[in-house]
């Protein structure tokens, strides 16, 4: 009887469920996703955060596409897009979080903070009435507090060495320019050097000005550094390539399932058409950087030097959504002038895709070009008959491997773990009055020297971190620290551009570029 009763109960339950299903209203939905969200909102036992569910679902959908299609939330939107706009609205400082305190590294020249007297080395303790020191604040939170619409004010209290009390400032936010050209200067009386960090809305304008200025200083040859440049706007890359190529030269073309073939040509007399160029790339040179390097390589216009580039041959469009969030969707592939797509393979794992650069280290590629896997079926020819390859980044014409020297290991560990960088920052911060006598970078470069006492302090810090070197390793480290430590101090004392002229002797890729230009005299 118990079994019969249980069966009858299940039968009644099923009938009841069927009746409930029949009584549910028909859902007017554009997709199954809308239908599921409707039923969750109208039938789920507990209250749900619909927005959070939608965003999780959207991110999951993006993850099923390629690694460069992404969802950008409302909260992330400005942080993601500001670097490509060429400016943002804020107080005009460079900062680092040091020992849980926001420390000003530099103020932007002529910016709001400099105007009111904020100085490098100041520690921000309060923003308004909010304590931000000693609370484990993150960079993103600091930027949200300090950025804001032009004309609005923000009150800060800072700790300054030598002052008995916190110093108050009221800063009026303004438009703060961001620059793509990290540095542009003459390496000697004939060779210019331009380093580009990204392709933003103002990049071509900045680059053209830098090129014109260098030509006025006598530039006859150029080293164009795209190492570490992750890309940006396609049109900016095309405009920069146009400065090197004769009118009518093919720069790049794009094509996708819903995007017809779009071809980009050089269309004017370029500033640098008559200037021999060497382009520097590495495994972090991607997208727009690869468009420029590929156009110069495929048109036999210059020499590419360094290590294989990242391999991003996909074009994204940003689409705004109704709540001011956005999605970036891959809509096309781009192809270099010889017709090659240099997008590296993607097997569905974003993690493996992004760590592929690490695999290059593990498999020995960074130490020898012979370890690069080349697909012979993706072979192309430039107009002069040079062989180039598709299927995984731009292969340089001249490969410069990492130095595989065991005596460098100790120094590299000190540098790569940030010990040297942090020591340079602390030294500059605690010796500002002493360092203030160097009014120009030239004065600093000529008269400042890393002392044995400074190096011994650096070694002591490394030992506290468990790093110990033998006599030979320390000798190598002492020689290299003379350059890199000095370069870091110069950057903290002046600006980012001050780093490169001093670091130059340690830059093996740049040294190779200079050799190439020297072997092809004008």
FITOR-482558 format. One line per 10 residues: their letters; for each residue y, z, x of C-alpha. Coordinates in nm, 2 decimals. Layout:
a) Y/Z/X ~ ...
This chain:
xxxxxxxxxx) 0.00/0.00/0.00 ~ 0.23/0.07/0.29 ~ 0.18/-0.27/0.43 ~ 0.23/-0.44/0.10 ~ 0.56/-0.24/0.05 ~ 0.68/-0.33/0.39 ~ 0.61/-0.70/0.33 ~ 0.79/-0.69/0.00 ~ 1.09/-0.52/0.17 ~ 1.11/-0.79/0.44
xxxxxxxxxx) 1.08/-1.06/0.17 ~ 1.37/-0.90/-0.03 ~ 1.57/-0.87/0.29 ~ 1.52/-1.24/0.36 ~ 1.62/-1.33/0.01 ~ 1.93/-1.11/0.03 ~ 2.03/-1.27/0.37 ~ 1.98/-1.62/0.22 ~ 2.21/-1.53/-0.07 ~ 2.47/-1.40/0.17
xxxxxxxxxx) 2.46/-1.72/0.37 ~ 2.50/-1.93/0.05 ~ 2.80/-1.72/-0.05 ~ 2.99/-1.77/0.28 ~ 3.28/-2.01/0.25 ~ 3.27/-2.34/0.42 ~ 3.46/-2.32/0.75 ~ 3.71/-2.60/0.82 ~ 3.68/-2.63/1.20 ~ 3.75/-2.89/1.46
xxxxxxxxxx) 3.46/-2.79/1.67 ~ 3.16/-2.55/1.70 ~ 3.38/-2.33/1.91 ~ 3.63/-2.29/1.62 ~ 3.34/-2.22/1.39 ~ 3.20/-1.95/1.60 ~ 3.53/-1.78/1.65 ~ 3.59/-1.78/1.27 ~ 3.26/-1.61/1.21 ~ 3.32/-1.35/1.49
xxxxxxxxxx) 3.66/-1.27/1.34 ~ 3.53/-1.25/0.98 ~ 3.18/-1.10/1.02 ~ 3.15/-0.90/1.34 ~ 3.09/-0.53/1.29 ~ 3.37/-0.41/1.52 ~ 3.72/-0.52/1.59 ~ 3.73/-0.78/1.87 ~ 4.00/-0.89/2.11 ~ 4.01/-1.25/2.01
xxxxxxxxxx) 4.25/-1.36/2.28 ~ 4.02/-1.22/2.55 ~ 3.72/-1.39/2.40 ~ 3.90/-1.72/2.39 ~ 4.01/-1.70/2.75 ~ 3.67/-1.60/2.87 ~ 3.52/-1.90/2.69 ~ 3.79/-2.14/2.82 ~ 3.73/-2.02/3.18 ~ 3.35/-2.07/3.13
xxxxxxxxxx) 3.42/-2.42/3.01 ~ 3.63/-2.50/3.32 ~ 3.36/-2.36/3.54 ~ 3.12/-2.62/3.40 ~ 3.35/-2.90/3.52 ~ 3.45/-2.95/3.89 ~ 3.59/-2.68/4.12 ~ 3.95/-2.81/4.08 ~ 3.97/-2.80/3.70 ~ 4.11/-2.46/3.61
xxxxxxxxxx) 4.26/-2.24/3.33 ~ 4.60/-2.08/3.41 ~ 4.68/-1.78/3.19 ~ 5.03/-1.70/3.07 ~ 5.04/-1.41/3.32 ~ 4.94/-1.63/3.62 ~ 5.14/-1.93/3.52 ~ 5.46/-1.87/3.73 ~ 5.26/-1.74/4.04 ~ 5.05/-2.06/4.03
xxxxxxxxxx) 5.33/-2.31/3.97 ~ 5.64/-2.16/4.15 ~ 5.52/-2.27/4.50 ~ 5.52/-2.63/4.39 ~ 5.87/-2.62/4.22 ~ 6.07/-2.59/4.54 ~ 6.24/-2.27/4.42 ~ 6.20/-1.96/4.21 ~ 6.44/-1.69/4.07 ~ 6.43/-1.36/4.25
xxxxxxxxxx) 6.59/-1.13/4.51 ~ 6.52/-1.34/4.82 ~ 6.30/-1.13/5.05 ~ 5.97/-1.17/5.24 ~ 5.77/-0.86/5.22 ~ 5.44/-0.71/5.33 ~ 5.26/-0.40/5.19 ~ 5.22/-0.18/5.50 ~ 5.05/0.16/5.46 ~ 5.09/0.14/5.08
xxxxxxxxxx) 5.46/0.07/5.10 ~ 5.65/-0.25/5.03 ~ 5.82/-0.34/5.36 ~ 6.08/-0.61/5.40 ~ 5.98/-0.85/5.68 ~ 6.29/-1.07/5.64 ~ 6.57/-1.15/5.40 ~ 6.64/-1.51/5.30 ~ 6.95/-1.62/5.47 ~ 7.24/-1.62/5.22
xxxxxxxxxx) 7.02/-1.48/4.95 ~ 7.09/-1.20/4.71 ~ 6.93/-0.92/4.92 ~ 7.10/-1.02/5.24 ~ 7.44/-1.03/5.06 ~ 7.41/-0.67/4.95 ~ 7.29/-0.54/5.28 ~ 6.91/-0.52/5.25 ~ 6.76/-0.55/5.60 ~ 6.43/-0.63/5.77
xxxxxxxxxx) 6.23/-0.31/5.81 ~ 6.36/-0.15/5.49 ~ 6.09/0.01/5.27 ~ 6.13/-0.02/4.90 ~ 6.05/0.31/4.74 ~ 6.18/0.27/4.38 ~ 6.24/-0.03/4.16 ~ 6.46/0.10/3.89 ~ 6.32/0.44/3.80 ~ 5.96/0.33/3.89
xxxxxxxxxx) 5.81/0.47/4.21 ~ 5.62/0.19/4.39 ~ 5.54/0.36/4.72 ~ 5.21/0.53/4.77 ~ 5.06/0.41/4.45 ~ 4.84/0.13/4.59 ~ 5.06/-0.14/4.44 ~ 4.95/-0.50/4.47 ~ 5.15/-0.81/4.58 ~ 5.13/-0.95/4.23
xxxxxxxxxx) 5.28/-0.64/4.07 ~ 5.56/-0.63/4.33 ~ 5.65/-0.99/4.26 ~ 5.66/-0.93/3.88 ~ 5.90/-0.64/3.94 ~ 6.13/-0.83/4.18 ~ 6.13/-1.18/4.03 ~ 6.34/-1.25/3.72 ~ 6.59/-1.48/3.56 ~ 6.90/-1.58/3.76
xxxxxxxxxx) 7.19/-1.34/3.69 ~ 6.98/-1.04/3.60 ~ 7.01/-0.73/3.81 ~ 6.75/-0.51/3.97 ~ 6.82/-0.17/4.12 ~ 6.61/-0.06/4.43 ~ 6.60/0.25/4.65 ~ 6.49/0.19/5.01 ~ 6.39/0.40/5.30 ~ 6.57/0.29/5.62
xxxxxxxxxx) 6.50/0.43/5.97 ~ 6.78/0.67/6.08 ~ 6.92/0.73/5.73 ~ 6.87/1.08/5.59 ~ 6.84/0.97/5.23 ~ 6.72/0.67/5.03 ~ 6.97/0.39/5.02 ~ 7.06/0.24/4.68 ~ 7.11/-0.13/4.62 ~ 7.18/-0.33/4.30
xxxxxxxxxx) 7.07/-0.69/4.36 ~ 7.16/-0.98/4.13 ~ 6.88/-1.23/4.11 ~ 6.94/-1.59/4.20 ~ 6.76/-1.92/4.26 ~ 6.57/-1.88/4.59 ~ 6.47/-2.21/4.75 ~ 6.12/-2.24/4.90 ~ 6.06/-2.49/5.18 ~ 5.77/-2.72/5.26
xxxxxxxxxx) 5.88/-2.80/5.61 ~ 5.77/-2.49/5.82 ~ 5.94/-2.62/6.13 ~ 6.09/-2.93/6.28 ~ 6.19/-2.94/6.64 ~ 6.18/-3.15/6.96 ~ 5.88/-3.08/7.19 ~ 6.05/-3.26/7.47 ~ 6.33/-3.51/7.50 ~ 6.13/-3.78/7.32
xxxxxxxxxx) 5.86/-3.62/7.10 ~ 5.94/-3.46/6.77 ~ 5.72/-3.22/6.58 ~ 5.72/-3.16/6.20 ~ 5.48/-2.91/6.03 ~ 5.44/-2.93/5.65 ~ 5.29/-2.65/5.45 ~ 5.26/-2.81/5.10 ~ 5.36/-3.10/4.89 ~ 5.61/-2.95/4.64
xxxxxxxxxx) 5.88/-3.11/4.43 ~ 6.13/-3.11/4.72 ~ 5.89/-3.20/5.00 ~ 5.99/-3.56/5.05 ~ 6.36/-3.47/5.05 ~ 6.30/-3.20/5.31 ~ 6.08/-3.42/5.53 ~ 6.32/-3.72/5.52 ~ 6.61/-3.49/5.63 ~ 6.39/-3.34/5.91
xxxxxxxxxx) 6.29/-3.69/6.03 ~ 6.65/-3.81/6.04 ~ 6.77/-3.50/6.23 ~ 6.50/-3.54/6.49 ~ 6.58/-3.91/6.54 ~ 6.94/-3.81/6.60 ~ 6.81/-3.58/6.87 ~ 6.64/-3.87/7.04 ~ 6.29/-3.86/6.89 ~ 6.09/-4.17/6.99
xxxxxxxxxx) 5.74/-4.03/6.90 ~ 5.62/-3.78/6.63 ~ 5.35/-3.52/6.59 ~ 5.30/-3.46/6.22 ~ 5.11/-3.14/6.15 ~ 4.92/-3.12/5.82 ~ 4.68/-2.84/5.93 ~ 4.64/-2.58/5.66 ~ 4.82/-2.79/5.40 ~ 4.63/-2.77/5.08
xxxxxxxxxx) 4.82/-3.04/4.90 ~ 5.03/-3.06/4.59 ~ 5.21/-3.34/4.41 ~ 5.07/-3.69/4.45 ~ 5.40/-3.87/4.43 ~ 5.55/-3.66/4.71 ~ 5.25/-3.76/4.93 ~ 5.31/-4.13/4.84 ~ 5.68/-4.11/4.93 ~ 5.61/-3.95/5.26
xxxxxxxxxx) 5.34/-4.21/5.35 ~ 5.60/-4.47/5.26 ~ 5.83/-4.35/5.54 ~ 5.56/-4.46/5.79 ~ 5.44/-4.78/5.64 ~ 5.59/-5.13/5.61 ~ 5.70/-5.23/5.26 ~ 5.40/-5.36/5.06 ~ 5.14/-5.15/5.24 ~ 4.88/-4.99/5.01
xxxxxxxxxx) 4.91/-4.61/5.02 ~ 4.65/-4.50/4.76 ~ 4.50/-4.59/4.42 ~ 4.36/-4.37/4.14 ~ 4.12/-4.44/3.86 ~ 3.94/-4.23/3.60 ~ 3.74/-4.27/3.27 ~ 4.06/-4.24/3.06 ~ 4.30/-4.34/3.33 ~ 4.32/-4.71/3.43
xxxxxxxxxx) 4.35/-4.80/3.79 ~ 4.70/-4.70/3.92 ~ 4.80/-4.85/4.26 ~ 5.07/-4.71/4.49 ~ 5.24/-4.92/4.75 ~ 5.51/-4.85/5.01 ~ 5.82/-4.99/4.86 ~ 6.11/-4.95/5.10 ~ 6.20/-4.95/5.47 ~ 6.07/-4.63/5.60
xxxxxxxxxx) 6.26/-4.39/5.83 ~ 5.96/-4.37/6.07 ~ 5.82/-4.72/6.06 ~ 5.90/-4.77/6.43 ~ 5.79/-4.43/6.55 ~ 5.44/-4.38/6.69 ~ 5.28/-4.09/6.51 ~ 4.98/-3.85/6.57 ~ 4.87/-3.66/6.25 ~ 4.70/-3.32/6.29
xxxxxxxxxx) 4.44/-3.22/6.03 ~ 4.18/-2.95/5.99 ~ 3.93/-2.82/5.73 ~ 4.22/-2.68/5.52 ~ 4.40/-3.01/5.50 ~ 4.33/-3.12/5.14 ~ 4.43/-3.35/4.86 ~ 4.79/-3.48/4.92 ~ 4.75/-3.41/5.29 ~ 4.44/-3.63/5.29
xxxxxxxxxx) 4.63/-3.91/5.10 ~ 4.89/-3.92/5.38 ~ 4.63/-3.90/5.66 ~ 4.41/-4.16/5.49 ~ 4.70/-4.40/5.44 ~ 4.81/-4.38/5.80 ~ 4.45/-4.41/5.93 ~ 4.34/-4.70/5.69 ~ 4.66/-4.90/5.77 ~ 4.61/-4.86/6.15
xxxxxxxxxx) 4.95/-4.69/6.16 ~ 4.87/-4.38/6.37 ~ 4.61/-4.16/6.53 ~ 4.45/-3.87/6.34 ~ 4.36/-3.57/6.56 ~ 4.18/-3.24/6.49 ~ 3.88/-3.16/6.27 ~ 3.74/-3.30/5.95 ~ 3.96/-3.24/5.65 ~ 3.86/-3.05/5.33
xxxxxxxxxx) 3.75/-3.34/5.12 ~ 3.94/-3.32/4.79 ~ 3.96/-3.67/4.63 ~ 4.03/-3.56/4.27 ~ 4.35/-3.58/4.07 ~ 4.45/-3.31/3.83 ~ 4.69/-3.31/3.54 ~ 4.84/-2.99/3.40 ~ 4.84/-2.96/3.02 ~ 5.04/-2.69/2.85
xxxxxxxxxx) 4.88/-2.49/2.57 ~ 5.05/-2.35/2.27 ~ 5.08/-2.00/2.41 ~ 5.24/-2.12/2.74 ~ 4.92/-2.10/2.93 ~ 4.78/-2.42/3.08 ~ 4.48/-2.61/3.19 ~ 4.45/-2.83/3.50 ~ 4.20/-3.10/3.43 ~ 4.06/-3.35/3.67
xxxxxxxxxx) 4.15/-3.69/3.53 ~ 4.08/-3.94/3.81 ~ 3.96/-3.99/4.17 ~ 4.19/-4.12/4.43 ~ 4.09/-4.38/4.69 ~ 4.24/-4.45/5.03 ~ 4.36/-4.81/5.11 ~ 4.02/-4.92/5.24 ~ 3.86/-4.81/4.91 ~ 3.70/-4.49/5.01
xxxxxxxxxx) 3.68/-4.18/4.80 ~ 3.68/-3.88/5.04 ~ 3.57/-3.62/4.78 ~ 3.30/-3.40/4.93 ~ 2.98/-3.34/4.73 ~ 2.96/-3.08/4.45 ~ 2.62/-2.96/4.33 ~ 2.75/-2.74/4.05 ~ 2.80/-2.42/4.25 ~ 3.17/-2.34/4.30
xxxxxxxxxx) 3.09/-2.07/4.55 ~ 2.89/-2.31/4.77 ~ 3.16/-2.57/4.74 ~ 3.44/-2.34/4.85 ~ 3.23/-2.19/5.13 ~ 3.14/-2.53/5.27 ~ 3.40/-2.48/5.54 ~ 3.21/-2.18/5.65 ~ 2.89/-2.39/5.66 ~ 3.07/-2.62/5.91
xxxxxxxxxx) 3.10/-2.32/6.14 ~ 2.74/-2.22/6.10 ~ 2.59/-2.57/6.15 ~ 2.80/-2.63/6.46 ~ 3.03/-2.89/6.33 ~ 3.34/-2.71/6.44 ~ 3.21/-2.71/6.80 ~ 3.09/-3.06/6.82 ~ 3.16/-3.38/6.62 ~ 2.79/-3.48/6.67
xxxxxxxxxx) 2.70/-3.22/6.41 ~ 2.89/-3.39/6.13 ~ 2.67/-3.56/5.88 ~ 2.80/-3.91/5.83 ~ 2.68/-4.12/5.54 ~ 2.64/-4.48/5.68 ~ 2.63/-4.62/5.33 ~ 3.00/-4.51/5.29 ~ 3.13/-4.72/5.58 ~ 3.46/-4.90/5.55
xxxxxxxxxx) 3.68/-5.10/5.79 ~ 4.05/-5.10/5.85 ~ 4.25/-5.42/5.90 ~ 4.20/-5.39/6.28 ~ 3.82/-5.34/6.24 ~ 3.81/-4.96/6.30 ~ 3.52/-4.79/6.11 ~ 3.61/-4.51/5.87 ~ 3.39/-4.32/5.63 ~ 3.41/-4.18/5.28
xxxxxxxxxx) 3.21/-3.91/5.11 ~ 3.35/-3.59/5.26 ~ 3.70/-3.56/5.40 ~ 3.90/-3.75/5.66 ~ 3.72/-3.78/5.99 ~ 3.98/-3.77/6.27 ~ 4.00/-4.05/6.52 ~ 4.00/-3.79/6.80 ~ 3.80/-3.48/6.73 ~ 3.91/-3.15/6.89
xxxxxxxxxx) 3.63/-2.89/6.87 ~ 3.68/-2.51/6.87 ~ 3.65/-2.37/7.22 ~ 3.30/-2.21/7.26 ~ 3.38/-1.96/7.54 ~ 3.22/-1.62/7.53 ~ 3.51/-1.47/7.73 ~ 3.74/-1.56/7.44 ~ 3.53/-1.35/7.19 ~ 3.70/-1.02/7.25
xxxxxxxxxx) 4.05/-1.17/7.21 ~ 3.95/-1.37/6.91 ~ 3.82/-1.06/6.73 ~ 4.14/-0.87/6.80 ~ 4.34/-1.17/6.65 ~ 4.11/-1.25/6.36 ~ 4.08/-0.89/6.24 ~ 4.46/-0.87/6.22 ~ 4.49/-0.60/6.49 ~ 4.72/-0.81/6.70
xxxxxxxxxx) 4.93/-0.92/6.40 ~ 4.97/-0.56/6.28 ~ 5.07/-0.44/6.63 ~ 5.33/-0.71/6.65 ~ 5.48/-0.61/6.32 ~ 5.48/-0.24/6.40 ~ 5.63/-0.31/6.75 ~ 5.91/-0.52/6.60 ~ 5.97/-0.26/6.32 ~ 6.01/0.03/6.56
xxxxxxxxxx) 6.21/-0.16/6.83 ~ 6.46/-0.34/6.60 ~ 6.77/-0.19/6.78 ~ 6.63/-0.29/7.12 ~ 6.53/-0.63/7.00 ~ 6.87/-0.70/6.84 ~ 7.01/-0.80/7.18 ~ 6.82/-1.13/7.15 ~ 7.06/-1.33/6.94 ~ 6.87/-1.66/6.96
xxxxxxxxxx) 6.51/-1.77/6.98 ~ 6.59/-1.93/7.32 ~ 6.72/-1.60/7.46 ~ 6.41/-1.42/7.33 ~ 6.17/-1.68/7.47 ~ 6.34/-1.67/7.81 ~ 6.38/-1.30/7.86 ~ 6.13/-1.11/7.64 ~ 5.79/-1.04/7.80 ~ 5.48/-0.86/7.68
xxxxxxxxxx) 5.44/-0.56/7.91 ~ 5.12/-0.40/8.04 ~ 5.21/-0.09/7.83 ~ 5.22/-0.30/7.52 ~ 4.89/-0.46/7.60 ~ 4.73/-0.12/7.66 ~ 4.85/0.00/7.32 ~ 4.69/-0.31/7.17 ~ 4.36/-0.24/7.35 ~ 4.37/0.12/7.23
xxxxxxxxxx) 4.41/0.01/6.87 ~ 4.12/-0.23/6.91 ~ 3.90/0.05/7.05 ~ 3.98/0.26/6.75 ~ 3.84/-0.02/6.54 ~ 3.52/-0.02/6.75 ~ 3.61/-0.33/6.96 ~ 3.55/-0.30/7.34 ~ 3.58/-0.56/7.60 ~ 3.47/-0.59/7.96
xxxxxxxxxx) 3.71/-0.66/8.25 ~ 3.68/-1.04/8.23 ~ 3.73/-1.04/7.85 ~ 4.04/-0.81/7.88 ~ 4.18/-1.04/8.15 ~ 4.15/-1.34/7.91 ~ 4.29/-1.13/7.63 ~ 4.59/-1.02/7.84 ~ 4.68/-1.39/7.92 ~ 4.65/-1.50/7.56
xxxxxxxxxx) 4.83/-1.19/7.42 ~ 5.13/-1.29/7.64 ~ 5.17/-1.59/7.41 ~ 5.03/-1.50/7.06 ~ 5.17/-1.14/7.05 ~ 5.51/-1.27/7.16 ~ 5.49/-1.55/6.90 ~ 5.42/-1.30/6.62 ~ 5.71/-1.07/6.73 ~ 5.94/-1.38/6.74
xxxxxxxxxx) 5.84/-1.46/6.38 ~ 5.91/-1.11/6.26 ~ 6.24/-1.10/6.45 ~ 6.37/-1.44/6.34 ~ 6.17/-1.65/6.09 ~ 5.85/-1.83/6.05 ~ 5.97/-2.13/6.24 ~ 6.02/-1.92/6.55 ~ 5.64/-1.88/6.58 ~ 5.55/-2.24/6.67
xxxxxxxxxx) 5.75/-2.31/6.99 ~ 5.61/-2.00/7.15 ~ 5.25/-2.04/7.03 ~ 5.24/-2.40/7.15 ~ 5.05/-2.34/7.48 ~ 4.75/-2.19/7.29 ~ 4.74/-2.48/7.04 ~ 4.46/-2.71/7.18 ~ 4.50/-2.96/6.90 ~ 4.87/-3.01/6.97
xxxxxxxxxx) 4.79/-3.04/7.34 ~ 4.55/-3.32/7.27 ~ 4.81/-3.50/7.06 ~ 5.06/-3.47/7.35 ~ 4.80/-3.62/7.58 ~ 4.75/-3.92/7.34 ~ 5.12/-3.98/7.32 ~ 5.16/-3.95/7.69 ~ 4.89/-4.22/7.75 ~ 5.08/-4.46/7.53
xx) 5.43/-4.46/7.68 ~ 5.70/-4.64/7.50
